[in-house]
């Protein structure tokens, strides 16, 4: 995977790292299926985000991540199931976001607006990113990961304890390890003065600041790419490194 940091212009604004021209044609037919899957929900706009939108996806290993924004006052935050069929991805994640998730009434920082503005491609409808002000690196961006890692770990633990499916356990392992790695980067993002969501870069930057946690973060990176199905091993890791990370996040 061609990991990279987001570009920052001479005013300090993060530039959108996603573009239709960067998308491998291998995924075009799948993206068309994604748009069709959303149409019954009458979305305002549909977006592709993640590694495919940035042109750094690895065929048959990377996930497809997309979301639709509902019209004002309509729609609830939910996931849409979609089969992999013969697509060249390892997983498909489709969500619907309420309008208010992107544009909260109190005008507080919105991670939804940030994702649209800085790392998404509009596939359908009016691109809301055109009306969103540009972003500089701020504590609000870092805090979005930091404030959620506690609940993310608890959710993953609950999920793996309630399932006997190895496929489901691996899914939750992969998901929580990604969250852990990106939260680790968020601890040091402002000090580094850069932004990325790429797992390898997040890991290497974190280790520079916390070399004593190198073994643990490297293990999280391994499992984010090749998740284990051992509940006992995942639980032990989350009790140890997960607890340490939650403590650091709460102090930041």
C-alpha positions as CSV (number, residue, x, y, z in Angstrom):
1,X,0.0,0.0,0.0
2,X,1.3,3.5,-0.9
3,X,0.9,5.2,2.4
4,X,1.1,9.0,2.5
5,X,0.4,11.9,4.7
6,X,-2.2,14.5,3.6
7,X,-0.9,17.5,1.8
8,X,-1.2,20.8,3.5
9,X,-1.2,24.1,1.5
10,X,0.7,27.3,2.3
11,X,-2.2,28.5,4.5
12,X,-2.1,25.4,6.6
13,X,-5.3,23.8,5.2
14,X,-5.6,20.1,4.7
15,X,-6.2,19.2,1.1
16,X,-8.6,16.5,0.0
17,X,-6.6,13.4,-0.6
18,X,-9.4,11.6,-2.6
19,X,-10.2,12.0,-6.3
20,X,-12.2,10.1,-8.9
21,X,-9.2,10.0,-11.2
22,X,-7.1,8.2,-8.5
23,X,-9.6,5.3,-8.3
24,X,-8.5,2.0,-9.9
25,X,-10.9,1.1,-12.7
26,X,-11.0,-2.4,-11.0
27,X,-13.5,-1.0,-8.5
28,X,-15.7,1.0,-10.9
29,X,-18.4,-1.7,-11.3
30,X,-18.5,-2.2,-7.6
31,X,-18.9,1.5,-7.0
32,X,-21.8,1.5,-9.4
33,X,-23.5,-1.3,-7.3
34,X,-22.9,0.8,-4.2
35,X,-24.7,3.8,-5.7
36,X,-27.6,1.6,-6.7
37,X,-27.8,0.2,-3.2
38,X,-28.2,3.6,-1.8
39,X,-30.8,5.0,-4.2
40,X,-33.9,3.4,-2.4
41,X,-32.9,5.5,0.7
42,X,-33.3,8.7,-1.3
43,X,-30.0,10.2,-0.3
44,X,-29.0,13.8,-0.7
45,X,-25.4,12.8,-1.6
46,X,-23.3,9.6,-1.7
47,X,-19.6,9.5,-1.0
48,X,-16.7,7.1,-1.3
49,X,-13.9,7.4,1.3
50,X,-11.0,5.3,2.5
51,X,-8.1,3.8,0.5
52,X,-10.0,3.2,-2.7
53,X,-11.0,6.8,-3.0
54,X,-7.3,7.8,-2.5
55,X,-5.9,5.4,-5.0
56,X,-3.9,3.3,-2.6
57,X,-6.1,0.3,-2.1
58,X,-4.7,-3.2,-2.4
59,X,-6.9,-5.5,-4.5
60,X,-8.7,-8.2,-2.4
61,X,-7.2,-6.8,0.8
62,X,-8.6,-3.3,1.2
63,X,-12.1,-2.5,2.3
64,X,-14.6,-0.4,0.5
65,X,-16.0,2.4,2.7
66,X,-18.9,4.6,1.6
67,X,-21.6,6.7,3.2
68,X,-24.7,8.6,2.1
69,X,-26.0,11.8,3.7
70,X,-29.7,12.0,4.2
71,X,-31.8,15.1,3.4
72,X,-32.3,17.5,6.3
73,X,-34.7,16.1,8.9
74,X,-34.9,12.7,7.2
75,X,-33.0,9.4,7.7
76,X,-31.3,7.8,10.7
77,X,-27.7,6.7,11.2
78,X,-27.6,3.2,10.0
79,X,-25.6,0.6,8.1
80,X,-26.6,-1.0,4.8
81,X,-25.8,-4.7,4.1
82,X,-24.2,-5.5,0.8
83,X,-22.7,-8.8,-0.4
84,X,-19.2,-9.0,-1.5
85,X,-20.0,-11.2,-4.5
86,X,-16.9,-11.3,-6.7
87,X,-15.7,-7.8,-5.8
88,X,-12.0,-7.2,-5.3
89,X,-12.3,-6.0,-1.7
90,X,-12.1,-7.8,1.7
91,X,-15.2,-6.0,3.2
92,X,-17.8,-3.4,2.3
93,X,-19.0,-0.8,4.8
94,X,-22.0,1.3,3.8
95,X,-23.5,3.8,6.2
96,X,-26.3,6.5,6.0
97,X,-25.6,9.6,8.0
98,X,-28.3,12.0,9.1
99,X,-27.9,15.6,7.8
100,X,-27.5,16.8,11.4
101,X,-24.4,14.5,11.8
102,X,-22.6,16.5,9.2
103,X,-24.1,19.9,10.1
104,X,-25.0,19.9,13.8
105,X,-27.2,22.7,15.0
106,X,-24.7,23.9,17.6
107,X,-22.1,24.2,14.8
108,X,-19.7,22.1,16.8
109,X,-16.8,20.3,15.1
110,X,-18.3,17.5,12.9
111,X,-16.2,14.5,12.0
112,X,-18.7,13.9,9.2
113,X,-18.0,17.3,7.7
114,X,-14.3,16.8,8.1
115,X,-14.4,13.4,6.3
116,X,-16.4,14.9,3.4
117,X,-14.0,17.9,3.1
118,X,-10.7,16.1,3.4
119,X,-10.9,12.5,2.2
120,X,-14.0,11.7,0.2
121,X,-15.2,11.6,-3.4
122,X,-18.8,12.6,-4.2
123,X,-20.4,9.8,-6.3
124,X,-24.0,11.1,-6.4
125,X,-25.9,14.3,-5.7
126,X,-24.5,17.7,-4.8
127,X,-21.1,17.7,-3.2
128,X,-21.6,19.2,0.3
129,X,-17.8,19.6,0.6
130,X,-18.0,22.7,-1.6
131,X,-19.8,24.5,1.2
132,X,-17.6,23.3,4.1
133,X,-14.8,25.6,5.3
134,X,-11.3,24.1,4.9
135,X,-9.6,22.5,8.0
136,X,-6.3,23.1,9.6
137,X,-4.8,20.6,12.1
138,X,-6.7,21.2,15.4
139,X,-7.2,19.4,18.7
140,X,-10.8,18.6,17.6
141,X,-9.6,16.3,14.9
142,X,-7.4,14.4,17.2
143,X,-10.0,14.3,20.0
144,X,-12.5,12.5,17.8
145,X,-10.5,9.3,18.0
146,X,-9.4,9.9,21.6
147,X,-12.9,10.4,23.0
148,X,-14.3,7.2,21.3
149,X,-11.6,4.6,22.0
150,X,-13.0,3.6,25.4
151,X,-16.5,2.9,23.9
152,X,-14.9,1.3,20.8
153,X,-12.9,-1.2,22.9
154,X,-16.0,-2.0,25.1
155,X,-18.1,-2.5,22.0
156,X,-15.5,-4.9,20.4
157,X,-15.2,-6.9,23.6
158,X,-18.9,-7.3,23.9
159,X,-19.3,-8.3,20.3
160,X,-16.6,-11.0,20.3
161,X,-18.0,-12.5,23.5
162,X,-21.4,-12.8,22.0
163,X,-20.4,-14.6,18.8
164,X,-19.1,-18.1,18.0
165,X,-18.4,-17.2,14.4
166,X,-14.6,-17.0,13.6
167,X,-15.5,-14.7,10.7
168,X,-17.2,-12.3,13.1
169,X,-14.4,-12.4,15.6
170,X,-11.9,-11.5,12.9
171,X,-14.1,-8.7,11.7
172,X,-14.2,-7.1,15.2
173,X,-10.5,-7.8,15.7
174,X,-9.6,-5.9,12.5
175,X,-12.0,-3.1,13.3
176,X,-10.7,-2.4,16.8
177,X,-7.1,-2.7,15.8
178,X,-7.6,0.0,13.2
179,X,-9.2,2.2,15.9
180,X,-6.3,1.5,18.3
181,X,-3.7,2.4,15.7
182,X,-5.4,5.6,14.6
183,X,-6.0,6.6,18.2
184,X,-2.3,6.1,18.9
185,X,-1.5,8.5,16.1
186,X,-4.0,11.0,17.4
187,X,-2.0,11.2,20.6
188,X,0.9,12.7,18.7
189,X,-0.7,14.3,15.7
190,X,-0.5,17.9,16.8
191,X,3.1,17.5,17.9
192,X,4.0,16.0,14.6
193,X,2.1,18.6,12.6
194,X,0.8,16.1,10.1
195,X,-2.3,14.1,9.3
196,X,-2.9,10.6,8.0
197,X,-5.3,7.7,8.4
198,X,-2.9,5.2,6.8
199,X,-2.2,2.4,9.4
200,X,1.5,1.9,8.6
201,X,2.2,5.6,9.0
202,X,0.1,6.0,12.1
203,X,2.0,3.1,13.6
204,X,5.5,4.4,12.8
205,X,4.8,7.9,14.0
206,X,3.3,6.6,17.3
207,X,6.4,4.4,17.9
208,X,8.7,7.4,17.6
209,X,7.0,9.0,20.5
210,X,6.3,5.8,22.5
211,X,9.1,3.3,21.7
212,X,8.3,1.3,24.8
213,X,5.0,0.4,23.2
214,X,6.5,-0.7,19.9
215,X,5.8,-4.4,20.4
216,X,2.2,-3.8,21.2
217,X,1.5,-1.3,18.4
218,X,3.2,-3.6,15.9
219,X,0.9,-6.4,17.0
220,X,-2.1,-4.2,16.5
221,X,-0.9,-3.5,13.0
222,X,-0.4,-7.2,12.3
223,X,-3.9,-8.0,13.4
224,X,-5.4,-5.1,11.5
225,X,-4.1,-6.7,8.4
226,X,-4.4,-10.4,9.4
227,X,-6.9,-10.6,12.3
228,X,-6.8,-13.4,14.8
229,X,-9.9,-15.4,15.7
230,X,-8.8,-16.1,19.3
231,X,-11.1,-14.4,21.7
232,X,-8.7,-15.0,24.6
233,X,-5.8,-13.4,22.8
234,X,-7.8,-10.4,21.7
235,X,-9.2,-9.9,25.3
236,X,-5.7,-10.1,26.8
237,X,-4.4,-7.5,24.4
238,X,-7.3,-5.1,25.0
239,X,-6.9,-5.5,28.8
240,X,-3.2,-4.7,28.5
241,X,-2.5,-2.2,25.7
242,X,-6.1,-1.2,25.2
243,X,-6.3,-0.1,28.8
244,X,-3.0,1.8,28.5
245,X,-4.3,3.6,25.4
246,X,-7.6,4.5,27.1
247,X,-5.7,6.0,30.0
248,X,-3.5,8.0,27.7
249,X,-6.5,9.2,25.7
250,X,-8.3,10.3,28.8
251,X,-5.3,12.4,29.9
252,X,-5.1,14.2,26.6
